[in-house]
Amino acid sequence: MAEVSVPPVGELVSGLPLPPSPRVAHHDAVVLADVPRIASTARWLRPAVDIASGLLALAVVSRVGPTVQPAVLAAVALAWPLLLAGNGFYVRRPLGDPWGTRLGRVLRAGATLGIACWLAGLVAGAAVDPEVMVPVVATLTLAALVSGLVPLPGETTTRIVLAGHPEDVRSAMTELASSRRYVVAAACVSASPAQPLGALPVQVGVAAAADVAARSGSDALLVLPGPELTPATLRRLEWGAHSSGVPLYVGTGLLDVSPTRVSVVQGAGLDVMQVRAAPARGPRRLLKGAVERVLALLALVVLSPVLLLVWALVRAETTGPGLFRQTRVGRGGTEFTMVKFRTMTTTATDDLAELTELNQVEGGVLFKIRSDPRITRLGAILRRYSIDELPQLWNVVTGQMSLVGPRPALPQEVERYDFDPRRRLAVKPGITGLWQVSGRSDLSWAESVRLDLRYVDNWSLALDVAILCRTIRAVMGHRGAY
């Protein structure tokens, strides 16, 4: 086998120059040992909390429930944390560990314990009677679920080391900065950055990235593949990360793709990633349409007294109709008439030309200003709590709109769309959507488009339910409503 040549020692471009550690003398970069290391005691805190909560739960059950023999309680108390550990409950996944996944691990552990108790009952008899053990198993499972909801020290912040091309690292830093959960501890770049990466410790050379992550106490190493990172380099980084006990993540280059749509497959000796499309039609889409129409019709019936009252108040405040009708663009570019409560003066359309220069939305496609003089006093209240949108329930009943989806655009806005925003027209527009529960008018045009595309490309019934639940909080918080 040919001997691999080792590139010269990398150049430290940010931070204090330090001598290389003897552990990584074979690497081609200077290790950033000036990055402080986090104590590892935090990873033992979660098992300790779960064991304590489990013991407390067992003590409560033994007092208020059926009598459980001490030897049985001791055996269960010892077996429970082992079952949780065996199902991966204590394995921290720094860049993605959703509550649903942890829920599944706890339920699997509970099911395993229940089966084990049932089998033990066949041998031990009444000492492990199902009537006695079912409350014990259920209480332990519930205690683990409740304790898992409470974030512990060391679980609220994830430290990451980035490795890749400087511009890819810069983009990743921007994305990670949008969440307070992630902190970039250091970066190993494949070339000297044209512009400094802020105050981040940076070095040229990616071969020592795994050791940098380990010595800095980081929770993960995120590698961003590029032309300079060959498959052989990635494989060596994988070996180094596994040897150092640091979880390795590899960027896919995909934008806003739900993990449920992605799977890694092998073909002709290649490891490739398959990205499945969100269902554009089929039973789930039919179910969505049917359920939304029924819910919208029921909402119109229940809210009819409120809707009539608001309509009368709008008519009484200013002259003109109580409802405002406007042409909007729906699925596939089809135009329809959207209805809403009128919140502006009757001359609002004619006055728009005088206010164009005051537009506060970047890109110029949408028009929004915080203190729009055309909005009436009642209209400001209706907008603040999104009451003006309620008549659009009729558009849902008629099938022109959905409860959840991108907001319907004006024809003149669609004419100014470039390629990406036109993807919004692949589904029916909605009364509420991902952008509305994420900031509404406070978002830039680019942010709004990205959220809408994320919804279109990753649609699911569960996502619709989550958005509807978040809509209540967004409406009550009325952030970005103007």
GUGU-966394 format. One record per residue (C-alpha): chain; residue number from 1; x, y, z. Coordinates in steps of 0.05 Angstrom, whole numbers, plus 5000, padded with zeros to 4 digits. Layout:
BEGIN
[node "A",NUM,[X,Y,Z]],
...
//
This chain:
BEGIN
[node "A",1,[5000,5000,5000]],
[node "A",2,[5027,5068,4981]],
[node "A",3,[5048,5113,5037]],
[node "A",4,[5004,5175,5045]],
[node "A",5,[5043,5240,5045]],
[node "A",6,[5028,5287,5102]],
[node "A",7,[5016,5360,5084]],
[node "A",8,[5055,5413,5122]],
[node "A",9,[5031,5439,5189]],
[node "A",10,[4970,5483,5180]],
[node "A",11,[4971,5557,5194]],
[node "A",12,[4936,5584,5255]],
[node "A",13,[4896,5643,5228]],
[node "A",14,[4858,5663,5290]],
[node "A",15,[4873,5655,5364]],
[node "A",16,[4940,5647,5400]],
[node "A",17,[4993,5603,5366]],
[node "A",18,[5003,5542,5409]],
[node "A",19,[5050,5482,5403]],
[node "A",20,[5017,5419,5376]],
[node "A",21,[4996,5366,5426]],
[node "A",22,[5036,5301,5427]],
[node "A",23,[4969,5265,5416]],
[node "A",24,[4961,5295,5347]],
[node "A",25,[5033,5305,5325]],
[node "A",26,[5017,5265,5262]],
[node "A",27,[4962,5313,5240]],
[node "A",28,[4972,5369,5190]],
[node "A",29,[4945,5426,5232]],
[node "A",30,[4958,5460,5298]],
[node "A",31,[4907,5441,5349]],
[node "A",32,[4866,5497,5380]],
[node "A",33,[4879,5477,5452]],
[node "A",34,[4859,5547,5475]],
[node "A",35,[4786,5529,5468]],
[node "A",36,[4761,5512,5538]],
[node "A",37,[4737,5442,5552]],
[node "A",38,[4669,5427,5583]],
[node "A",39,[4666,5382,5643]],
[node "A",40,[4638,5313,5627]],
[node "A",41,[4598,5306,5691]],
[node "A",42,[4535,5333,5657]],
[node "A",43,[4525,5268,5619]],
[node "A",44,[4517,5230,5684]],
[node "A",45,[4465,5278,5710]],
[node "A",46,[4407,5252,5668]],
[node "A",47,[4414,5179,5690]],
[node "A",48,[4420,5203,5762]],
[node "A",49,[4356,5244,5756]],
[node "A",50,[4318,5187,5723]],
[node "A",51,[4341,5137,5776]],
[node "A",52,[4320,5185,5832]],
[node "A",53,[4252,5199,5800]],
[node "A",54,[4242,5125,5789]],
[node "A",55,[4257,5109,5862]],
[node "A",56,[4210,5164,5884]],
[node "A",57,[4155,5136,5838]],
[node "A",58,[4165,5066,5866]],
[node "A",59,[4161,5093,5937]],
[node "A",60,[4095,5127,5922]],
[node "A",61,[4066,5065,5888]],
[node "A",62,[4086,5020,5946]],
[node "A",63,[4049,5066,5995]],
[node "A",64,[3985,5083,5957]],
[node "A",65,[3979,5022,5912]],
[node "A",66,[3983,4947,5919]],
[node "A",67,[4037,4920,5965]],
[node "A",68,[4101,4904,5928]],
[node "A",69,[4154,4860,5960]],
[node "A",70,[4220,4897,5974]],
[node "A",71,[4261,4847,5934]],
[node "A",72,[4217,4858,5873]],
[node "A",73,[4222,4934,5880]],
[node "A",74,[4297,4929,5885]],
[node "A",75,[4302,4885,5823]],
[node "A",76,[4257,4932,5783]],
[node "A",77,[4295,4994,5808]],
[node "A",78,[4360,4963,5783]],
[node "A",79,[4332,4938,5717]],
[node "A",80,[4296,5002,5697]],
[node "A",81,[4356,5048,5684]],
[node "A",82,[4391,4991,5648]],
[node "A",83,[4331,4982,5602]],
[node "A",84,[4330,5057,5589]],
[node "A",85,[4404,5056,5572]],
[node "A",86,[4395,4995,5528]],
[node "A",87,[4342,5031,5488]],
[node "A",88,[4388,5090,5477]],
[node "A",89,[4352,5138,5523]],
[node "A",90,[4417,5166,5551]],
[node "A",91,[4452,5173,5484]],
[node "A",92,[4454,5247,5468]],
[node "A",93,[4446,5266,5396]],
[node "A",94,[4472,5337,5394]],
[node "A",95,[4443,5360,5327]],
[node "A",96,[4376,5327,5331]],
[node "A",97,[4341,5288,5385]],
[node "A",98,[4266,5304,5379]],
[node "A",99,[4219,5289,5437]],
[node "A",100,[4181,5238,5395]],
[node "A",101,[4245,5197,5389]],
[node "A",102,[4258,5199,5463]],
[node "A",103,[4185,5181,5476]],
[node "A",104,[4193,5119,5434]],
[node "A",105,[4255,5097,5472]],
[node "A",106,[4219,5104,5539]],
[node "A",107,[4158,5066,5514]],
[node "A",108,[4202,5010,5488]],
[node "A",109,[4237,5005,5555]],
[node "A",110,[4170,5004,5590]],
[node "A",111,[4143,4950,5544]],
[node "A",112,[4206,4909,5555]],
[node "A",113,[4199,4916,5631]],
[node "A",114,[4126,4896,5627]],
[node "A",115,[4141,4834,5587]],
[node "A",116,[4198,4816,5634]],
[node "A",117,[4151,4823,5694]],
[node "A",118,[4099,4779,5661]],
[node "A",119,[4150,4725,5647]],
[node "A",120,[4176,4730,5718]],
[node "A",121,[4105,4722,5743]],
[node "A",122,[4101,4654,5711]],
[node "A",123,[4159,4633,5756]],
[node "A",124,[4151,4674,5819]],
[node "A",125,[4075,4672,5822]],
[node "A",126,[4038,4722,5865]],
[node "A",127,[4102,4761,5882]],
[node "A",128,[4101,4789,5812]],
[node "A",129,[4026,4790,5800]],
[node "A",130,[4004,4833,5740]],
[node "A",131,[3956,4872,5784]],
[node "A",132,[4016,4892,5826]],
[node "A",133,[4067,4904,5771]],
[node "A",134,[4025,4942,5719]],
[node "A",135,[4020,5005,5764]],
[node "A",136,[4095,4999,5778]],
[node "A",137,[4114,4995,5705]],
[node "A",138,[4066,5050,5685]],
[node "A",139,[4091,5096,5741]],
[node "A",140,[4164,5086,5722]],
[node "A",141,[4149,5100,5649]],
[node "A",142,[4110,5163,5666]],
[node "A",143,[4166,5187,5713]],
[node "A",144,[4218,5179,5658]],
[node "A",145,[4174,5217,5609]],
[node "A",146,[4163,5274,5657]],
[node "A",147,[4236,5280,5678]],
[node "A",148,[4256,5280,5605]],
[node "A",149,[4216,5344,5594]],
[node "A",150,[4261,5382,5642]],
[node "A",151,[4326,5406,5609]],
[node "A",152,[4387,5395,5653]],
[node "A",153,[4453,5433,5655]],
[node "A",154,[4495,5412,5596]],
[node "A",155,[4433,5396,5554]],
[node "A",156,[4412,5466,5536]],
[node "A",157,[4474,5485,5496]],
[node "A",158,[4509,5444,5442]],
[node "A",159,[4581,5461,5425]],
[node "A",160,[4601,5446,5353]],
[node "A",161,[4666,5446,5314]],
[node "A",162,[4657,5461,5240]],
[node "A",163,[4703,5434,5186]],
[node "A",164,[4701,5453,5112]],
[node "A",165,[4710,5509,5063]],
[node "A",166,[4711,5578,5096]],
[node "A",167,[4648,5602,5060]],
[node "A",168,[4611,5538,5078]],
[node "A",169,[4632,5547,5150]],
[node "A",170,[4608,5620,5148]],
[node "A",171,[4540,5598,5121]],
[node "A",172,[4534,5543,5175]],
[node "A",173,[4552,5594,5229]],
[node "A",174,[4495,5639,5204]],
[node "A",175,[4445,5581,5207]],
[node "A",176,[4468,5558,5276]],
[node "A",177,[4466,5629,5303]],
[node "A",178,[4390,5630,5292]],
[node "A",179,[4383,5582,5351]],
[node "A",180,[4409,5595,5421]],
[node "A",181,[4419,5521,5429]],
[node "A",182,[4482,5518,5387]],
[node "A",183,[4551,5549,5400]],
[node "A",184,[4607,5542,5349]],
[node "A",185,[4670,5528,5390]],
[node "A",186,[4721,5528,5333]],
[node "A",187,[4729,5518,5258]],
[node "A",188,[4779,5479,5216]],
[node "A",189,[4779,5506,5146]],
[node "A",190,[4808,5478,5082]],
[node "A",191,[4836,5546,5060]],
[node "A",192,[4850,5613,5090]],
[node "A",193,[4785,5653,5095]],
[node "A",194,[4781,5716,5053]],
[node "A",195,[4745,5751,5110]],
[node "A",196,[4753,5736,5185]],
[node "A",197,[4701,5690,5216]],
[node "A",198,[4688,5738,5273]],
[node "A",199,[4722,5721,5338]],
[node "A",200,[4718,5647,5325]],
[node "A",201,[4783,5608,5334]],
[node "A",202,[4801,5585,5263]],
[node "A",203,[4857,5544,5234]],
[node "A",204,[4875,5521,5164]],
[node "A",205,[4873,5445,5157]],
[node "A",206,[4816,5397,5170]],
[node "A",207,[4854,5333,5187]],
[node "A",208,[4857,5349,5261]],
[node "A",209,[4784,5370,5266]],
[node "A",210,[4763,5308,5305]],
[node "A",211,[4817,5319,5357]],
[node "A",212,[4800,5393,5361]],
[node "A",213,[4728,5374,5377]],
[node "A",214,[4750,5324,5430]],
[node "A",215,[4801,5369,5465]],
[node "A",216,[4754,5428,5465]],
[node "A",217,[4699,5388,5499]],
[node "A",218,[4652,5399,5440]],
[node "A",219,[4590,5357,5432]],
[node "A",220,[4596,5345,5357]],
[node "A",221,[4638,5353,5295]],
[node "A",222,[4601,5379,5234]],
[node "A",223,[4637,5368,5168]],
[node "A",224,[4614,5408,5108]],
[node "A",225,[4636,5370,5045]],
[node "A",226,[4667,5409,4987]],
[node "A",227,[4717,5400,4931]],
[node "A",228,[4775,5400,4980]],
[node "A",229,[4746,5345,5024]],
[node "A",230,[4754,5280,4986]],
[node "A",231,[4719,5215,5006]],
[node "A",232,[4785,5190,5035]],
[node "A",233,[4791,5253,5079]],
[node "A",234,[4720,5244,5104]],
[node "A",235,[4733,5171,5120]],
[node "A",236,[4795,5190,5161]],
[node "A",237,[4755,5243,5198]],
[node "A",238,[4703,5190,5212]],
[node "A",239,[4757,5145,5242]],
[node "A",240,[4785,5202,5284]],
[node "A",241,[4717,5223,5309]],
[node "A",242,[4698,5153,5330]],
[node "A",243,[4765,5143,5365]],
[node "A",244,[4756,5209,5402]],
[node "A",245,[4684,5193,5421]],
[node "A",246,[4657,5254,5385]],
[node "A",247,[4593,5247,5345]],
[node "A",248,[4606,5261,5271]],
[node "A",249,[4555,5297,5226]],
[node "A",250,[4563,5308,5152]],
[node "A",251,[4526,5364,5117]],
[node "A",252,[4483,5342,5059]],
[node "A",253,[4478,5407,5021]],
[node "A",254,[4402,5399,5022]],
[node "A",255,[4361,5459,5044]],
[node "A",256,[4302,5451,5092]],
[node "A",257,[4290,5377,5079]],
[node "A",258,[4254,5338,5134]],
[node "A",259,[4292,5277,5159]],
[node "A",260,[4231,5234,5146]],
[node "A",261,[4240,5245,5071]],
[node "A",262,[4313,5223,5070]],
[node "A",263,[4346,5154,5072]],
[node "A",264,[4416,5130,5056]],
[node "A",265,[4420,5074,5005]],
[node "A",266,[4476,5037,4969]],
[node "A",267,[4480,5025,4895]],
[node "A",268,[4538,5002,4852]],
[node "A",269,[4586,5013,4909]],
[node "A",270,[4562,5084,4921]],
[node "A",271,[4531,5110,4985]],
[node "A",272,[4477,5157,4963]],
[node "A",273,[4420,5195,4996]],
[node "A",274,[4350,5188,4970]],
[node "A",275,[4303,5247,4980]],
[node "A",276,[4229,5229,4974]],
[node "A",277,[4178,5281,4953]],
[node "A",278,[4122,5303,4999]],
[node "A",279,[4055,5273,4977]],
[node "A",280,[4022,5320,4927]],
[node "A",281,[3960,5277,4921]],
[node "A",282,[3932,5213,4951]],
[node "A",283,[3893,5192,5013]],
[node "A",284,[3928,5240,5061]],
[node "A",285,[3915,5300,5016]],
[node "A",286,[3842,5279,5009]],
[node "A",287,[3837,5271,5084]],
[node "A",288,[3867,5340,5094]],
[node "A",289,[3817,5373,5047]],
[node "A",290,[3757,5337,5076]],
[node "A",291,[3775,5350,5149]],
[node "A",292,[3791,5424,5136]],
[node "A",293,[3725,5436,5100]],
[node "A",294,[3686,5404,5157]],
[node "A",295,[3724,5443,5210]],
[node "A",296,[3717,5508,5172]],
[node "A",297,[3642,5498,5164]],
[node "A",298,[3634,5482,5238]],
[node "A",299,[3675,5543,5256]],
[node "A",300,[3631,5588,5212]],
[node "A",301,[3568,5562,5247]],
[node "A",302,[3597,5569,5317]],
[node "A",303,[3627,5637,5304]],
[node "A",304,[3569,5665,5264]],
[node "A",305,[3545,5712,5320]],
[node "A",306,[3616,5740,5328]],
[node "A",307,[3624,5748,5253]],
[node "A",308,[3559,5786,5247]],
[node "A",309,[3578,5831,5305]],
[node "A",310,[3646,5847,5275]],
[node "A",311,[3614,5860,5207]],
[node "A",312,[3565,5909,5239]],
[node "A",313,[3621,5945,5277]],
[node "A",314,[3662,5953,5213]],
[node "A",315,[3601,5982,5177]],
[node "A",316,[3588,6029,5235]],
[node "A",317,[3659,6056,5241]],
[node "A",318,[3667,6080,5169]],
[node "A",319,[3625,6082,5107]],
[node "A",320,[3633,6024,5060]],
[node "A",321,[3624,5948,5060]],
[node "A",322,[3639,5906,5121]],
[node "A",323,[3675,5853,5078]],
[node "A",324,[3734,5866,5033]],
[node "A",325,[3739,5824,4970]],
[node "A",326,[3804,5818,4932]],
[node "A",327,[3831,5775,4876]],
[node "A",328,[3885,5728,4899]],
[node "A",329,[3925,5672,4867]],
[node "A",330,[3913,5600,4889]],
[node "A",331,[3941,5532,4873]],
[node "A",332,[3971,5526,4804]],
[node "A",333,[3963,5600,4791]],
[node "A",334,[3886,5598,4791]],
[node "A",335,[3856,5664,4813]],
[node "A",336,[3799,5668,4863]],
[node "A",337,[3763,5720,4905]],
[node "A",338,[3787,5722,4977]],
[node "A",339,[3743,5753,5031]],
[node "A",340,[3762,5786,5097]],
[node "A",341,[3737,5839,5143]],
[node "A",342,[3753,5909,5117]],
[node "A",343,[3808,5939,5161]],
[node "A",344,[3826,5999,5117]],
[node "A",345,[3792,6060,5090]],
[node "A",346,[3752,6053,5025]],
[node "A",347,[3806,6093,4988]],
[node "A",348,[3863,6047,5010]],
[node "A",349,[3877,6020,4940]],
[node "A",350,[3880,6090,4910]],
[node "A",351,[3926,6115,4966]],
[node "A",352,[3976,6058,4957]],
[node "A",353,[4017,6094,4904]],
[node "A",354,[4034,6150,4952]],
[node "A",355,[4060,6101,5004]],
[node "A",356,[4103,6055,4960]],
[node "A",357,[4168,6088,4981]],
[node "A",358,[4153,6072,5054]],
[node "A",359,[4153,5997,5043]],
[node "A",360,[4190,5961,5100]],
[node "A",361,[4195,5892,5068]],
[node "A",362,[4261,5877,5033]],
[node "A",363,[4257,5855,4961]],
[node "A",364,[4198,5898,4941]],
[node "A",365,[4151,5840,4926]],
[node "A",366,[4107,5850,4987]],
[node "A",367,[4083,5917,5015]],
[node "A",368,[4082,5925,5090]],
[node "A",369,[4091,5985,5137]],
[node "A",370,[4083,5984,5212]],
[node "A",371,[4041,6047,5218]],
[node "A",372,[3999,6045,5155]],
[node "A",373,[3955,6108,5155]],
[node "A",374,[3901,6072,5115]],
[node "A",375,[3884,6024,5172]],
[node "A",376,[3824,6044,5214]],
[node "A",377,[3823,6043,5290]],
[node "A",378,[3779,5980,5292]],
[node "A",379,[3820,5951,5235]],
[node "A",380,[3883,5955,5276]],
[node "A",381,[3850,5913,5331]],
[node "A",382,[3823,5863,5281]],
[node "A",383,[3892,5855,5250]],
[node "A",384,[3926,5850,5318]],
[node "A",385,[3887,5787,5334]],
[node "A",386,[3878,5762,5262]],
[node "A",387,[3802,5769,5268]],
[node "A",388,[3800,5801,5199]],
[node "A",389,[3820,5733,5169]],
[node "A",390,[3761,5694,5196]],
[node "A",391,[3715,5704,5135]],
[node "A",392,[3766,5664,5096]],
[node "A",393,[3736,5603,5128]],
[node "A",394,[3686,5608,5072]],
[node "A",395,[3742,5603,5022]],
[node "A",396,[3763,5539,5057]],
[node "A",397,[3692,5511,5053]],
[node "A",398,[3690,5525,4978]],
[node "A",399,[3757,5491,4968]],
[node "A",400,[3795,5553,4945]],
[node "A",401,[3839,5555,5007]],
[node "A",402,[3863,5510,5063]],
[node "A",403,[3866,5521,5137]],
[node "A",404,[3942,5513,5133]],
[node "A",405,[3986,5534,5075]],
[node "A",406,[4024,5593,5046]],
[node "A",407,[3987,5659,5048]],
[node "A",408,[3951,5675,4982]],
[node "A",409,[3988,5725,4940]],
[node "A",410,[3964,5783,4897]],
[node "A",411,[3969,5774,4821]],
[node "A",412,[4018,5832,4816]],
[node "A",413,[4062,5799,4869]],
[node "A",414,[4062,5733,4831]],
[node "A",415,[4084,5770,4768]],
[node "A",416,[4147,5791,4805]],
[node "A",417,[4163,5721,4831]],
[node "A",418,[4228,5689,4808]],
[node "A",419,[4236,5613,4805]],
[node "A",420,[4236,5594,4879]],
[node "A",421,[4174,5633,4903]],
[node "A",422,[4132,5601,4849]],
[node "A",423,[4139,5536,4887]],
[node "A",424,[4089,5567,4937]],
[node "A",425,[4035,5557,4884]],
[node "A",426,[4042,5481,4886]],
[node "A",427,[3992,5477,4943]],
[node "A",428,[3928,5513,4963]],
[node "A",429,[3940,5578,5002]],
[node "A",430,[3921,5577,5075]],
[node "A",431,[3892,5621,5129]],
[node "A",432,[3952,5606,5173]],
[node "A",433,[4020,5578,5155]],
[node "A",434,[4091,5567,5178]],
[node "A",435,[4111,5639,5165]],
[node "A",436,[4052,5665,5206]],
[node "A",437,[4072,5626,5268]],
[node "A",438,[4144,5647,5259]],
[node "A",439,[4139,5722,5260]],
[node "A",440,[4090,5743,5205]],
[node "A",441,[4105,5813,5180]],
[node "A",442,[4169,5818,5221]],
[node "A",443,[4202,5769,5172]],
[node "A",444,[4238,5790,5110]],
[node "A",445,[4214,5768,5042]],
[node "A",446,[4270,5717,5036]],
[node "A",447,[4253,5688,5105]],
[node "A",448,[4179,5684,5088]],
[node "A",449,[4193,5648,5022]],
[node "A",450,[4240,5599,5056]],
[node "A",451,[4188,5581,5109]],
[node "A",452,[4134,5572,5056]],
[node "A",453,[4179,5527,5014]],
[node "A",454,[4197,5487,5076]],
[node "A",455,[4123,5475,5087]],
[node "A",456,[4108,5457,5015]],
[node "A",457,[4167,5409,5009]],
[node "A",458,[4158,5375,5077]],
[node "A",459,[4082,5374,5083]],
[node "A",460,[4050,5323,5129]],
[node "A",461,[3986,5319,5170]],
[node "A",462,[4028,5323,5233]],
[node "A",463,[4059,5388,5209]],
[node "A",464,[3990,5418,5196]],
[node "A",465,[3969,5399,5267]],
[node "A",466,[4032,5430,5296]],
[node "A",467,[4022,5495,5258]],
[node "A",468,[3949,5500,5280]],
[node "A",469,[3971,5491,5352]],
[node "A",470,[4025,5544,5345]],
[node "A",471,[3976,5591,5311]],
[node "A",472,[3938,5601,5377]],
[node "A",473,[4002,5623,5412]],
[node "A",474,[4022,5667,5353]],
[node "A",475,[3954,5702,5352]],
[node "A",476,[3954,5714,5427]],
[node "A",477,[4026,5740,5424]],
[node "A",478,[4008,5781,5361]],
[node "A",479,[4080,5787,5341]],
[node "A",480,[4088,5817,5271]],
[node "A",481,[4013,5831,5265]],
[node "A",482,[4005,5898,5231]],
//
